Amino acid sequence: MKGLLFSLVSSFGLSVVLTPVVIYFARRFGAFDRPRPGHVHERPVPTLGGIALYIAVTFPIAVGIIRRFVISGNYNLHLLGLVAGGFIIFLVGLADDTVELRWRSKLALQITAAAVLVAFGYSVRFAAYEFSFFGLELSNYVSVLLIIVWLVAGTNASNLVDGLDGLCAGIISIAAATVAAIAIIRADYIVAELMLALVGACVAFLIFNFHPAKIIMGDTGALFLGFTYAGIATIVNMKTMAVTAFIVPMIALAVPLMEVMYAVIRRSRKRRMISSRDTEFFHNKLARTRLGVRGAVLYIYLITFIFCLTTVVFNFVPRDFRLTILIILGVFFGLFVYLLESLKIEDVTGIKSGR
């Protein structure tokens, strides 16, 4: 239990201390996110807040690795992989914030980071499912494909919702806190420590990032948070080899994942590049209503919280009821897409959303 407290407190403390430092240096060296069409800010805002988030999250994880090595003489290969893959994603985000990488390069580097986790022993395993084709065992290949898709999807889902002040950090903190709570109930303290590192860092960052933001996390933070969350969720699956363990973190991250799927559907129908930018996301549309930026963010926090409560129910109800919950969530996604397609919102606030 001391490890849980250390993870939460140290990540929170580092984020609180380091974020103002990053703000100072960002201003000094001119690292600003400047206003442009479809932008939520009317003035330049310091960027690269992801640097503080990266250090705040990685430090307690690294300390945990060292502590376990000193106590038992063993090291956790999966935790080392998480740190290694996270470092690659951190560099990808930092490069994109400073020189703006092409989407193909970003995707290739994200797949590389996911492949690093696979090299460190990460896999997606379901005890009841084995795949073969004419005697050729395909389970390992399917596992590699699934983990890469999941990690890339989680990474980009987090990045896509970083369009309003405080939105990404808030969603990740709520989702991570939910998975941490379930892990504690199940006495899975390593996963709980990892998720609490995300919670502490994100909650502290919100002090400076909630609208009107004093700093934004940029791709440096958004990509790293999404990748780390998805990586920890994979560890949950490897421990239990259960479908439930993999689905729960996905439901908790439902809003960003639905935004990703809707973006693909929307842009495909309009025959636009999947990587093209627009301000037609759910959070963008909400921010253009009378809710404004703060109201839109709080509203999405509420939706995320409801989804997270659903994950708790899903995790502990009898198996016969889980399919029903998934069907309900599938119907909800259909309604979500229909709502976004039919929603015609005029800008009544004078505040332009999106980044």
C-alpha contacts under 8 A as a table, 3 or more apart, distances in Angstrom:
res1	aa1	res2	aa2	distance
1	M	4	L	5.13
1	M	5	L	6.54
1	M	189	Y	7.74
2	K	5	L	5.18
2	K	6	F	6.07
3	G	6	F	5.06
3	G	7	S	6.04
3	G	64	G	7.71
3	G	193	E	6.65
4	L	7	S	5.21
4	L	8	L	6.31
4	L	189	Y	7.30
4	L	192	A	6.88
4	L	193	E	4.98
4	L	196	L	7.04
5	L	8	L	5.24
5	L	9	V	5.94
6	F	9	V	5.26
6	F	10	S	5.61
6	F	60	P	7.39
7	S	10	S	5.52
7	S	11	S	6.05
7	S	60	P	5.29
7	S	61	I	7.63
7	S	193	E	5.74
7	S	194	L	7.43
7	S	196	L	6.12
7	S	197	A	5.18
7	S	200	G	7.76
8	L	11	S	5.53
8	L	12	F	6.13
8	L	193	E	7.55
8	L	196	L	5.12
8	L	197	A	5.31
8	L	199	V	6.95
8	L	200	G	4.92
8	L	201	A	7.91
9	V	12	F	5.12
9	V	13	G	5.93
9	V	200	G	6.56
10	S	13	G	5.06
10	S	14	L	5.98
10	S	56	A	7.34
10	S	60	P	6.66
10	S	197	A	7.91
10	S	200	G	7.68
11	S	14	L	5.25
11	S	15	S	6.08
11	S	56	A	4.56
11	S	57	V	5.68
11	S	59	F	7.36
11	S	60	P	6.65
11	S	197	A	5.43
11	S	198	L	7.49
11	S	200	G	5.09
11	S	201	A	4.90
12	F	15	S	5.24
12	F	16	V	6.19
12	F	56	A	7.13
12	F	197	A	7.82
12	F	199	V	7.90
12	F	200	G	4.14
12	F	201	A	4.74
12	F	202	C	7.66
12	F	203	V	7.10
12	F	204	A	5.34
13	G	16	V	5.14
13	G	17	V	6.16
13	G	56	A	7.89
13	G	200	G	7.92
13	G	201	A	7.86
13	G	204	A	7.55
14	L	17	V	5.15
14	L	18	L	5.74
14	L	52	A	7.56
14	L	55	I	7.54
14	L	56	A	5.11
14	L	201	A	7.44
15	S	18	L	5.28
15	S	19	T	5.73
15	S	52	A	5.76
15	S	53	L	6.13
15	S	55	I	7.90
15	S	56	A	5.36
15	S	200	G	7.85
15	S	201	A	5.26
15	S	202	C	7.80
15	S	204	A	5.73
15	S	205	F	6.06
16	V	19	T	5.83
16	V	20	P	7.36
16	V	201	A	7.99
16	V	204	A	5.47
16	V	205	F	6.68
17	V	20	P	6.39
17	V	21	V	7.08
18	L	21	V	5.03
18	L	22	V	6.24
18	L	52	A	5.38
19	T	22	V	5.09
19	T	23	I	6.22
19	T	49	G	6.40
19	T	52	A	5.42
19	T	53	L	7.97
19	T	205	F	7.04
19	T	208	F	7.68
20	P	23	I	4.88
20	P	24	Y	6.19
21	V	24	Y	5.15
21	V	25	F	6.40
22	V	25	F	5.23
22	V	26	A	5.85
22	V	48	L	7.21
22	V	49	G	6.44
22	V	51	I	7.47
22	V	52	A	6.88
23	I	26	A	5.09
23	I	27	R	6.17
23	I	46	P	5.99
23	I	47	T	7.57
23	I	49	G	7.46
23	I	214	K	7.70
23	I	215	I	6.51
24	Y	27	R	5.35
24	Y	28	R	6.20
25	F	28	R	4.86
25	F	29	F	6.02
26	A	29	F	5.35
26	A	30	G	5.77
26	A	31	A	4.66
26	A	32	F	6.88
26	A	46	P	5.58
26	A	47	T	6.60
26	A	48	L	7.27
27	R	30	G	5.09
27	R	31	A	6.16
27	R	32	F	7.18
27	R	46	P	6.18
28	R	31	A	7.83
30	G	46	P	7.91
31	A	46	P	5.87
31	A	47	T	5.95
31	A	48	L	7.46
32	F	44	P	5.64
32	F	45	V	5.23
32	F	46	P	4.36
32	F	47	T	5.31
33	D	44	P	5.52
33	D	45	V	5.23
33	D	46	P	6.12
33	D	47	T	5.83
34	R	41	H	7.80
34	R	43	R	6.59
34	R	44	P	4.38
34	R	45	V	6.60
35	P	39	H	5.80
35	P	40	V	7.68
35	P	41	H	5.79
35	P	42	E	5.67
35	P	43	R	5.91
35	P	44	P	6.10
36	R	39	H	5.37
37	P	352	K	7.88
38	G	279	T	6.65
38	G	352	K	5.41
38	G	353	S	5.60
38	G	354	G	5.45
38	G	355	R	6.56
39	H	42	E	7.54
39	H	352	K	5.60
39	H	353	S	5.35
39	H	354	G	5.11
39	H	355	R	4.93
40	V	163	G	7.80
40	V	164	L	6.81
40	V	351	I	6.60
40	V	352	K	5.18
40	V	353	S	4.40
40	V	354	G	5.60
40	V	355	R	6.34
41	H	44	P	7.15
41	H	45	V	7.57
41	H	352	K	7.83
45	V	213	A	7.38
45	V	214	K	6.41
45	V	215	I	5.78
45	V	216	I	7.11
46	P	49	G	7.82
46	P	214	K	6.89
46	P	215	I	4.87
46	P	216	I	6.55
47	T	215	I	5.60
47	T	216	I	5.00
47	T	217	M	6.08
47	T	218	G	6.00
48	L	51	I	5.86
48	L	94	L	7.38
48	L	97	D	7.25
48	L	215	I	7.82
48	L	216	I	6.75
48	L	217	M	5.47
48	L	218	G	5.68
48	L	220	T	6.41
48	L	221	G	7.50
49	G	52	A	5.61
49	G	53	L	6.69
49	G	215	I	6.20
49	G	216	I	5.50
49	G	217	M	3.99
49	G	218	G	6.65
49	G	220	T	7.53
49	G	221	G	6.62
50	G	53	L	4.85
50	G	54	Y	5.91
50	G	216	I	7.79
50	G	217	M	4.42
50	G	218	G	6.27
50	G	219	D	7.33
50	G	220	T	4.68
50	G	221	G	3.46
50	G	222	A	7.13
50	G	224	F	7.83
51	I	54	Y	5.15
51	I	55	I	6.41
51	I	217	M	7.84
51	I	220	T	6.74
51	I	221	G	6.81
52	A	55	I	5.38
52	A	56	A	6.04
53	L	56	A	5.07
53	L	57	V	6.06
53	L	201	A	5.94
53	L	202	C	7.22
53	L	205	F	7.47
53	L	217	M	7.87
53	L	221	G	6.23
54	Y	57	V	5.40
54	Y	58	T	5.93
54	Y	90	F	7.19
54	Y	221	G	6.79
54	Y	224	F	7.11
55	I	58	T	5.19
55	I	59	F	5.79
56	A	59	F	5.72
56	A	60	P	7.41
56	A	197	A	7.53
56	A	201	A	5.73
57	V	60	P	6.37
57	V	61	I	6.90
57	V	197	A	5.20
57	V	198	L	5.84
57	V	201	A	6.17
58	T	61	I	5.17
58	T	62	A	6.05
58	T	83	V	6.90
58	T	197	A	7.96
59	F	62	A	5.17
59	F	63	V	6.16
60	P	63	V	4.95
60	P	64	G	6.05
60	P	197	A	6.73
61	I	64	G	5.08
61	I	65	I	6.36
61	I	79	L	7.48
61	I	83	V	7.78
61	I	193	E	7.94
61	I	194	L	6.62
61	I	197	A	7.57
62	A	65	I	5.09
62	A	66	I	6.32
62	A	83	V	7.69
63	V	66	I	5.11
63	V	67	R	5.96
64	G	67	R	5.04
64	G	68	R	6.13
65	I	68	R	5.41
65	I	69	F	6.25
65	I	75	Y	6.38
65	I	76	N	6.72
65	I	79	L	7.01
65	I	80	L	7.61
66	I	69	F	5.06
66	I	70	V	6.18
66	I	75	Y	7.75
67	R	70	V	5.20
67	R	71	I	6.16
68	R	71	I	5.12
68	R	72	S	5.84
68	R	73	G	7.13
68	R	74	N	6.72
68	R	75	Y	6.60
69	F	72	S	5.44
69	F	73	G	4.46
69	F	74	N	4.80
69	F	75	Y	5.17
70	V	73	G	5.53
70	V	74	N	7.85
76	N	79	L	5.44
76	N	80	L	6.48
77	L	80	L	5.10
77	L	81	G	6.18
77	L	120	F	6.16
77	L	121	G	7.39
78	H	81	G	4.98
78	H	82	L	6.21
78	H	117	L	7.60
78	H	120	F	6.06
78	H	121	G	6.60
78	H	122	Y	6.82
78	H	235	I	7.64
79	L	82	L	4.98
79	L	83	V	6.33
80	L	83	V	5.19
80	L	84	A	6.15
80	L	120	F	7.70
81	G	84	A	5.00
81	G	85	G	5.92
81	G	116	V	6.77
81	G	117	L	5.22
81	G	119	A	7.97
81	G	120	F	5.25
82	L	85	G	5.28
82	L	86	G	5.83
82	L	117	L	6.57
82	L	228	T	7.02
82	L	231	G	6.63
82	L	232	I	7.85
83	V	86	G	5.05
83	V	87	F	6.09
84	A	87	F	5.20
84	A	88	I	6.61
84	A	116	V	7.40
84	A	117	L	7.95
85	G	88	I	5.23
85	G	89	I	6.41
85	G	113	A	4.79
85	G	114	A	6.74
85	G	116	V	5.89
85	G	117	L	6.19
86	G	89	I	5.09
86	G	90	F	6.00
86	G	113	A	7.41
86	G	224	F	6.18
86	G	227	F	6.91
86	G	228	T	6.39
87	F	90	F	4.95
87	F	91	L	6.29
88	I	91	L	5.19
88	I	92	V	6.25
88	I	109	L	7.80
88	I	113	A	5.95
89	I	92	V	4.91
89	I	93	G	6.18
89	I	109	L	7.60
89	I	110	Q	6.58
89	I	113	A	6.51
89	I	220	T	7.80
89	I	223	L	6.59
89	I	224	F	5.71
89	I	227	F	7.43
90	F	93	G	5.23
90	F	94	L	6.11
90	F	220	T	5.55
90	F	221	G	7.34
90	F	223	L	7.29
90	F	224	F	5.60
91	L	94	L	4.97
91	L	95	A	6.02
91	L	220	T	7.35
92	V	95	A	5.22
92	V	96	D	6.18
92	V	106	K	6.78
92	V	109	L	7.00
92	V	110	Q	7.86
92	V	220	T	7.23
93	G	96	D	5.02
93	G	97	D	6.11
93	G	218	G	7.55
93	G	219	D	4.62
93	G	220	T	3.76
93	G	221	G	7.13
93	G	222	A	7.95
93	G	223	L	6.30
93	G	224	F	7.48
94	L	97	D	5.17
94	L	98	T	6.29
94	L	219	D	6.91
94	L	220	T	4.82
95	A	98	T	5.22
95	A	99	V	5.72
95	A	100	E	6.56
95	A	101	L	6.82
96	D	99	V	5.48
96	D	100	E	3.98
96	D	101	L	4.87
96	D	219	D	6.74
96	D	220	T	7.67
97	D	100	E	5.73
97	D	218	G	6.46
97	D	219	D	6.14
97	D	220	T	6.80
101	L	105	S	6.36
101	L	106	K	6.34
102	R	105	S	5.35
102	R	106	K	6.36
103	W	106	K	5.01
103	W	107	L	6.07
103	W	275	S	6.59
104	R	107	L	5.15
104	R	108	A	6.10
105	S	108	A	5.13
105	S	109	L	6.16
106	K	109	L	5.21
106	K	110	Q	6.10
107	L	110	Q	5.03
107	L	111	I	6.20
107	L	152	V	7.85
108	A	111	I	5.17
108	A	112	T	6.21
109	L	112	T	4.83
109	L	113	A	6.24
110	Q	113	A	5.09
110	Q	114	A	6.26
110	Q	152	V	6.27
111	I	114	A	4.97
111	I	115	A	6.05
111	I	148	I	6.47
111	I	152	V	6.70
112	T	115	A	4.94
112	T	116	V	6.30
113	A	116	V	5.06
113	A	117	L	6.74
114	A	117	L	5.26
114	A	118	V	6.53
114	A	147	I	7.50
114	A	148	I	5.49
114	A	151	L	6.24
114	A	152	V	7.31
115	A	118	V	4.91
115	A	119	A	6.17
115	A	148	I	7.00
116	V	119	A	4.95
116	V	120	F	6.34
117	L	120	F	4.99
117	L	121	G	6.58
117	L	122	Y	5.46
117	L	231	G	7.97
118	V	121	G	5.21
118	V	122	Y	4.58
118	V	123	S	6.38
118	V	144	V	6.92
118	V	147	I	7.88
119	A	122	Y	7.10
122	Y	147	I	7.89
122	Y	234	T	7.22
122	Y	235	I	7.34
122	Y	238	M	7.60
123	S	143	S	5.70
123	S	144	V	6.39
123	S	147	I	6.35
123	S	234	T	7.20
123	S	238	M	6.73
124	V	143	S	4.93
124	V	144	V	7.30
124	V	146	L	6.74
124	V	147	I	5.99
124	V	234	T	6.70
124	V	237	N	6.57
124	V	238	M	6.52
124	V	241	M	7.77
125	R	143	S	6.63
125	R	237	N	6.85
125	R	238	M	6.28
125	R	241	M	5.18
125	R	242	A	7.38
126	F	129	Y	5.52
126	F	130	E	7.88
126	F	241	M	4.68
126	F	242	A	5.26
126	F	243	V	6.07
127	A	130	E	7.70
127	A	241	M	5.39
127	A	242	A	6.52
130	E	138	L	7.69
130	E	139	S	5.63
131	F	137	E	6.24
131	F	138	L	5.05
131	F	139	S	4.86
131	F	142	V	7.84
132	S	135	G	5.89
132	S	136	L	5.29
132	S	137	E	4.44
132	S	138	L	4.90
132	S	139	S	6.90
133	F	136	L	5.05
133	F	137	E	6.64
133	F	138	L	6.83
137	E	140	N	7.39
138	L	141	Y	5.28
138	L	142	V	6.13
139	S	142	V	5.14
139	S	143	S	5.99
140	N	143	S	4.96
140	N	144	V	6.25
141	Y	144	V	5.19
141	Y	145	L	6.28
142	V	145	L	5.13
142	V	146	L	6.05
143	S	146	L	5.13
143	S	147	I	6.11
144	V	147	I	5.32
144	V	148	I	6.21
145	L	148	I	5.34
145	L	149	V	6.17
146	L	149	V	5.18
146	L	150	W	6.01
147	I	150	W	5.05
147	I	151	L	6.00
147	I	234	T	7.66
148	I	151	L	5.22
148	I	152	V	6.05
149	V	152	V	5.32
149	V	153	A	5.90
150	W	153	A	5.09
150	W	154	G	5.96
150	W	230	A	6.99
151	L	154	G	5.18
151	L	155	T	6.03
151	L	227	F	5.94
151	L	230	A	5.50
151	L	231	G	6.65
152	V	155	T	5.09
152	V	156	N	6.19
152	V	227	F	7.30
153	A	156	N	5.32
153	A	157	A	5.87
153	A	257	L	7.43
153	A	260	V	7.85
154	G	157	A	5.06
154	G	158	S	6.28
154	G	226	G	5.21
154	G	227	F	6.07
154	G	229	Y	7.57
154	G	230	A	5.62
154	G	257	L	7.24
155	T	158	S	5.55
155	T	159	N	6.54
155	T	222	A	7.59
155	T	223	L	5.10
155	T	224	F	7.06
155	T	225	L	7.31
155	T	226	G	4.09
155	T	227	F	4.50
155	T	230	A	7.33
156	N	159	N	4.86
156	N	160	L	6.05
156	N	223	L	6.50
156	N	226	G	6.98
156	N	260	V	7.65
157	A	160	L	5.22
157	A	161	V	6.60
157	A	226	G	6.97
157	A	256	P	4.87
157	A	257	L	5.42
157	A	259	E	7.20
157	A	260	V	5.76
158	S	161	V	5.62
158	S	162	D	6.69
158	S	168	C	6.23
158	S	172	I	7.81
158	S	222	A	5.62
158	S	223	L	6.41
158	S	225	L	7.01
158	S	226	G	4.86
158	S	256	P	6.20
159	N	162	D	5.28
159	N	168	C	7.51
159	N	219	D	6.48
159	N	222	A	4.77
159	N	223	L	5.53
159	N	226	G	7.25
160	L	163	G	6.73
160	L	256	P	7.09
160	L	259	E	7.49
160	L	260	V	7.18
161	V	164	L	7.32
161	V	167	L	6.54
161	V	168	C	5.60
161	V	256	P	6.03
161	V	259	E	7.67
161	V	283	H	7.54
162	D	165	D	7.40
162	D	166	G	7.84
162	D	167	L	6.09
162	D	168	C	4.93
162	D	218	G	7.73
162	D	222	A	6.61
162	D	355	R	7.79
163	G	167	L	7.23
163	G	168	C	7.90
163	G	283	H	7.58
163	G	284	N	7.40
163	G	353	S	7.32
163	G	354	G	4.80
163	G	355	R	5.08
164	L	167	L	5.53
164	L	168	C	7.84
164	L	211	H	7.93
164	L	283	H	7.39
164	L	284	N	7.72
164	L	293	V	6.71
164	L	297	V	7.16
164	L	353	S	7.03
164	L	354	G	6.45
164	L	355	R	7.44
165	D	168	C	7.94
165	D	209	N	5.83
165	D	210	F	5.17
165	D	211	H	5.05
165	D	212	P	6.93
165	D	213	A	5.95
165	D	216	I	7.24
165	D	293	V	7.50
165	D	294	R	7.93
165	D	297	V	7.77
166	G	169	A	5.59
166	G	170	G	5.87
166	G	206	L	5.86
166	G	209	N	5.27
166	G	210	F	4.47
166	G	211	H	6.70
166	G	213	A	7.77
166	G	297	V	7.12
167	L	170	G	5.26
167	L	171	I	6.15
167	L	297	V	5.65
167	L	300	I	7.92
167	L	301	Y	7.80
168	C	171	I	5.30
168	C	172	I	6.15
168	C	222	A	6.93
169	A	172	I	5.32
169	A	173	S	6.06
169	A	202	C	5.03
169	A	203	V	7.08
169	A	205	F	7.31
169	A	206	L	6.66
170	G	173	S	5.17
170	G	174	I	6.21
170	G	202	C	6.86
170	G	203	V	7.08
170	G	206	L	7.28
170	G	301	Y	6.86
171	I	174	I	5.27
171	I	175	A	6.12
171	I	253	L	7.48
171	I	301	Y	6.39
171	I	304	T	6.65
172	I	175	A	5.17
172	I	176	A	5.82
172	I	198	L	7.49
172	I	199	V	7.40
172	I	202	C	7.33
172	I	225	L	7.34
172	I	226	G	7.72
172	I	229	Y	7.76
172	I	253	L	7.57
173	S	176	A	5.16
173	S	177	A	5.91
173	S	198	L	6.44
173	S	199	V	4.50
173	S	200	G	7.75
173	S	202	C	5.79
173	S	203	V	6.53
174	I	177	A	5.20
174	I	178	T	6.29
174	I	199	V	7.48
174	I	301	Y	7.88
174	I	304	T	7.28
174	I	305	F	6.72
174	I	308	C	7.64
175	A	178	T	5.21
175	A	179	V	6.45
175	A	249	P	7.28
175	A	252	A	5.02
175	A	253	L	6.10
175	A	304	T	7.52
175	A	305	F	7.88
175	A	308	C	6.46
176	A	179	V	5.23
176	A	180	A	6.02
176	A	195	M	5.15
176	A	196	L	6.91
176	A	198	L	6.65
176	A	199	V	6.13
176	A	229	Y	7.20
177	A	180	A	4.97
177	A	181	A	6.10
177	A	195	M	6.64
177	A	196	L	6.54
177	A	199	V	6.12
178	T	181	A	5.16
178	T	182	I	6.40
178	T	252	A	7.45
178	T	308	C	6.20
178	T	309	L	7.97
178	T	312	V	7.66
179	V	182	I	5.17
179	V	183	A	6.08
179	V	192	A	7.37
179	V	195	M	7.09
179	V	248	V	7.69
179	V	249	P	6.53
179	V	252	A	7.94
180	A	183	A	4.96
180	A	184	I	6.14
180	A	191	V	6.81
180	A	192	A	4.30
180	A	193	E	7.48
180	A	195	M	5.52
180	A	196	L	6.44
181	A	184	I	5.15
181	A	185	I	6.32
181	A	192	A	7.13
182	I	185	I	5.13
182	I	186	R	6.30
182	I	312	V	7.11
183	A	186	R	5.04
183	A	187	A	6.03
183	A	188	D	4.87
183	A	189	Y	6.55
183	A	191	V	6.40
183	A	192	A	5.47
184	I	187	A	4.80
184	I	188	D	5.72
184	I	189	Y	5.94
184	I	192	A	6.06
185	I	188	D	7.67
188	D	191	V	5.87
188	D	192	A	6.44
189	Y	192	A	4.84
189	Y	193	E	6.02
190	I	193	E	5.14
190	I	194	L	6.38
191	V	194	L	5.14
191	V	195	M	6.22
191	V	232	I	6.71
191	V	235	I	7.37
191	V	236	V	6.86
192	A	195	M	5.21
192	A	196	L	5.99
193	E	196	L	5.14
193	E	197	A	6.29
194	L	197	A	5.27
194	L	198	L	6.89
194	L	232	I	7.00
195	M	198	L	5.21
195	M	199	V	6.37
195	M	229	Y	7.36
195	M	232	I	7.32
196	L	199	V	4.75
196	L	200	G	6.03
197	A	200	G	5.39
197	A	201	A	6.26
198	L	201	A	5.37
198	L	202	C	6.01
198	L	225	L	7.47
198	L	229	Y	7.82
199	V	202	C	5.33
199	V	203	V	5.99
200	G	203	V	5.41
200	G	204	A	6.20
201	A	204	A	5.39
201	A	205	F	6.13
202	C	205	F	4.97
202	C	206	L	6.26
203	V	206	L	5.22
203	V	207	I	7.19
204	A	207	I	5.60
204	A	208	F	7.80
205	F	208	F	5.64
205	F	209	N	6.00
206	L	209	N	4.57
206	L	210	F	5.27
207	I	210	F	6.34
208	F	213	A	5.96
208	F	214	K	5.33
208	F	215	I	6.23
209	N	212	P	7.32
209	N	213	A	4.39
209	N	214	K	5.93
209	N	215	I	5.63
209	N	216	I	5.99
209	N	217	M	7.99
210	F	213	A	5.18
210	F	294	R	7.86
211	H	293	V	7.08
211	H	294	R	6.18
213	A	216	I	6.67
217	M	220	T	6.43
217	M	221	G	4.84
217	M	222	A	6.46
218	G	221	G	5.70
218	G	222	A	6.25
219	D	222	A	4.96
219	D	223	L	5.47
219	D	224	F	7.84
220	T	223	L	6.01
220	T	224	F	6.33
221	G	224	F	5.18
221	G	225	L	6.00
222	A	225	L	5.32
222	A	226	G	6.26
223	L	226	G	5.33
223	L	227	F	6.10
224	F	227	F	5.20
224	F	228	T	6.00
225	L	228	T	5.24
225	L	229	Y	6.06
226	G	229	Y	5.24
226	G	230	A	6.15
227	F	230	A	5.19
227	F	231	G	6.03
228	T	231	G	4.98
228	T	232	I	6.16
229	Y	232	I	5.27
229	Y	233	A	6.21
230	A	233	A	5.04
230	A	234	T	6.37
230	A	249	P	7.94
231	G	234	T	5.14
231	G	235	I	6.61
232	I	235	I	5.05
232	I	236	V	6.57
233	A	236	V	5.09
233	A	237	N	6.62
233	A	245	A	7.81
233	A	246	F	6.61
233	A	249	P	6.02
234	T	237	N	5.06
234	T	238	M	6.30
234	T	246	F	6.81
235	I	238	M	5.06
235	I	239	K	6.30
236	V	239	K	5.36
236	V	240	T	6.63
236	V	245	A	5.95
236	V	246	F	7.03
237	N	240	T	5.40
237	N	241	M	5.29
237	N	242	A	6.21
237	N	243	V	7.48
237	N	245	A	5.03
237	N	246	F	5.25
238	M	241	M	5.33
240	T	245	A	6.76
241	M	245	A	7.47
242	A	245	A	5.43
242	A	246	F	6.99
243	V	246	F	5.40
243	V	247	I	6.21
244	T	247	I	5.13
244	T	248	V	6.03
244	T	314	F	7.93
244	T	315	N	6.63
245	A	248	V	5.71
245	A	249	P	7.43
245	A	315	N	7.93
246	F	249	P	6.26
246	F	250	M	6.93
247	I	250	M	5.10
247	I	251	I	6.24
248	V	251	I	5.26
248	V	252	A	6.35
248	V	311	T	5.33
248	V	312	V	7.95
248	V	314	F	7.40
248	V	315	N	6.97
249	P	252	A	5.03
249	P	253	L	6.32
249	P	311	T	7.71
250	M	253	L	5.12
250	M	254	A	6.06
250	M	257	L	7.87
251	I	254	A	4.76
251	I	307	F	6.38
251	I	308	C	6.99
251	I	310	T	7.78
251	I	311	T	6.24
252	A	304	T	6.85
252	A	307	F	5.71
252	A	308	C	4.77
252	A	311	T	6.37
253	L	256	P	6.00
253	L	257	L	6.36
253	L	304	T	7.40
254	A	257	L	5.13
254	A	258	M	5.92
254	A	304	T	7.29
254	A	307	F	7.02
255	V	258	M	5.20
255	V	259	E	6.21
255	V	300	I	7.91
255	V	303	I	7.75
255	V	304	T	6.54
256	P	259	E	4.97
256	P	260	V	6.32
257	L	260	V	5.06
257	L	261	M	6.33
258	M	261	M	5.08
258	M	262	Y	5.93
258	M	333	F	7.06
259	E	262	Y	5.13
259	E	263	A	5.99
259	E	281	F	6.63
259	E	282	F	7.15
260	V	263	A	5.10
260	V	264	V	6.36
261	M	264	V	5.20
261	M	265	I	6.26
262	Y	265	I	5.00
262	Y	266	R	5.88
262	Y	337	V	6.45
263	A	266	R	5.09
263	A	267	R	5.96
263	A	274	I	7.55
263	A	281	F	7.38
264	V	267	R	5.42
264	V	268	S	5.90
264	V	274	I	5.99
265	I	268	S	5.24
265	I	269	R	6.15
266	R	269	R	5.34
266	R	270	K	6.39
267	R	270	K	5.06
267	R	271	R	5.96
267	R	272	R	5.00
267	R	273	M	6.60
267	R	274	I	5.93
268	S	271	R	4.81
268	S	272	R	5.94
268	S	273	M	7.41
268	S	274	I	6.97
269	R	272	R	7.69
272	R	276	S	6.95
273	M	276	S	5.23
278	D	281	F	7.69
278	D	354	G	7.87
279	T	284	N	5.71
279	T	285	K	7.57
279	T	353	S	6.90
279	T	354	G	5.49
280	E	284	N	6.05
280	E	285	K	6.30
281	F	284	N	5.12
281	F	285	K	6.29
282	F	285	K	5.23
282	F	286	L	6.22
282	F	340	L	6.73
283	H	286	L	5.11
283	H	287	A	6.14
283	H	296	A	6.45
283	H	297	V	7.36
283	H	300	I	7.57
284	N	287	A	5.21
284	N	288	R	6.58
284	N	353	S	5.14
284	N	354	G	5.69
285	K	288	R	5.28
285	K	289	T	6.96
285	K	345	I	6.48
285	K	353	S	7.70
286	L	289	T	5.39
286	L	291	L	6.77
286	L	292	G	7.20
286	L	293	V	7.78
286	L	296	A	5.31
287	A	290	R	7.56
287	A	291	L	6.23
287	A	292	G	4.58
287	A	293	V	4.71
287	A	294	R	7.88
287	A	295	G	7.47
287	A	296	A	5.29
287	A	351	I	7.55
287	A	352	K	7.68
287	A	353	S	6.07
288	R	291	L	7.49
288	R	292	G	6.14
288	R	293	V	7.78
288	R	345	I	6.95
288	R	346	E	6.70
288	R	347	D	4.67
288	R	348	V	6.30
288	R	349	T	6.12
288	R	350	G	7.66
288	R	351	I	6.56
288	R	352	K	6.70
288	R	353	S	6.73
289	T	292	G	5.93
289	T	345	I	6.78
289	T	346	E	6.99
289	T	347	D	6.15
289	T	348	V	5.77
289	T	349	T	6.41
290	R	348	V	6.24
290	R	349	T	5.95
291	L	294	R	7.10
291	L	295	G	4.47
291	L	296	A	5.62
292	G	295	G	5.39
292	G	296	A	6.01
292	G	349	T	6.42
292	G	351	I	7.23
293	V	296	A	5.20
293	V	297	V	6.21
293	V	351	I	7.88
293	V	353	S	7.64
294	R	297	V	5.22
294	R	298	L	6.21
295	G	298	L	5.16
295	G	299	Y	6.01
296	A	299	Y	5.05
296	A	300	I	6.27
297	V	300	I	5.21
297	V	301	Y	6.16
298	L	301	Y	4.87
298	L	302	L	6.32
299	Y	302	L	5.13
299	Y	303	I	6.50
300	I	303	I	4.95
300	I	304	T	6.06
301	Y	304	T	5.07
301	Y	305	F	6.07
302	L	305	F	5.00
302	L	306	I	6.25
303	I	306	I	5.14
303	I	307	F	6.32
304	T	307	F	5.06
304	T	308	C	6.14
305	F	308	C	4.95
305	F	309	L	6.24
306	I	309	L	5.10
306	I	310	T	6.32
307	F	310	T	4.91
307	F	311	T	6.44
308	C	311	T	4.99
308	C	312	V	6.58
309	L	312	V	5.17
309	L	313	V	6.43
310	T	313	V	5.07
310	T	314	F	5.95
311	T	314	F	4.86
311	T	315	N	5.96
312	V	315	N	5.15
312	V	316	F	6.49
313	V	316	F	5.48
313	V	317	V	5.85
314	F	317	V	5.67
314	F	322	R	5.87
314	F	325	I	7.04
317	V	321	F	6.52
317	V	322	R	6.99
318	P	321	F	5.79
318	P	322	R	7.00
319	R	322	R	5.30
319	R	323	L	7.55
320	D	323	L	6.60
320	D	324	T	7.74
321	F	324	T	5.31
321	F	325	I	6.54
322	R	325	I	5.09
322	R	326	L	6.35
323	L	326	L	5.05
323	L	327	I	6.19
324	T	327	I	5.10
324	T	328	I	6.24
325	I	328	I	5.10
325	I	329	L	6.23
326	L	329	L	5.02
326	L	330	G	6.10
327	I	330	G	4.95
327	I	331	V	6.23
328	I	331	V	5.10
328	I	332	F	6.14
329	L	332	F	4.85
329	L	333	F	6.22
330	G	333	F	5.09
330	G	334	G	6.43
331	V	334	G	5.05
331	V	335	L	6.29
332	F	335	L	5.05
332	F	336	F	5.99
333	F	336	F	4.82
333	F	337	V	6.25
334	G	337	V	5.27
334	G	338	Y	6.24
335	L	338	Y	4.96
335	L	339	L	5.98
336	F	339	L	5.14
336	F	340	L	6.30
337	V	340	L	5.17
337	V	341	E	6.13
338	Y	341	E	5.06
338	Y	342	S	6.14
339	L	342	S	5.24
339	L	343	L	5.66
340	L	343	L	5.18
347	D	350	G	6.14
347	D	351	I	7.34
347	D	352	K	7.63
